[in-house]
């Protein structure tokens, strides 16, 4: 038994350096996250008036995040985020690099940030700076970027476990404040989400909160009713006020179950539904949220 354990440990050790185990076993090891790692990010901009102008890179090498960064409201331009990704076992040693960090900045982070002076950052369009590594173990570590997404709006949040919403927004020309594109990245393997079990309380009570007709927009939204005089300097952020109200109700009522029963998104002012639903955080303290 001890001999078998010794052989197994030796095989794991060697696999961490030269990949001797079959892929099915290697992918199951705790140190490894199966799937894809991101090796590059690019932003492409094209003219909506020029039929020869393309916002799509080579489909054999690049995956496009299918969200126009101008949400199809750019007068003359459209723009998209592209990512290059590979399986870990397809990485060429000494040649392929994996992204281990991302920043959005007008300045090189090695100059603008304390403690980054010795780091090498690569510039990309849209104010994106990426730090890449060709070290073998970095592709297996939780530093490796494994997914990239785009959310919109100054007030959007990232409720998905393991994801990080970057600040500030992408630096694009003519990007409006209310629908500014924000890059979101995930490192390592997807997080395991525990599904809470809905139970009746010990006192036999079970409180249900129904939430309907929020009519949220991409961005902070517009107020349909008169704003209280002098409130917020006369500026009305409808969605922000709505979510603050829902949060107060959750805190005061402490429901066991929250049912979102429809009309949460206002279609006319919500060109990106994913960004609209993100502030309705599924990790709130209630037992479960059903998005109906």
Secondary structure, 3 states (H helix, E strand, C coil): CHHHHHHHHHHHHHHHHHCCCCHHHHCCCCCCCCCEEEEEEEEEEEECCCCCCCCCCCCCCCEEECCCCCCCCCCCEEEEEEEEEEEHHHCCCCCCCEEEEEEECCCCHHHHCCCCCCCCCEEEHHHEEEEEECCHHHHCCCCCEEEEEEEECCCCCCCCCCEEECCCCCCCCCCCHHHCEEEEEEECCCCCCCCCCCCCCCCCCCCEEEECCCCECCCCCCCCCCCCCCHHHHCCCHHHHHHHHHHHHHHHHCCCEEEECCCCECHHHCCCHHHHHHCCCCCCCCCCEEEC
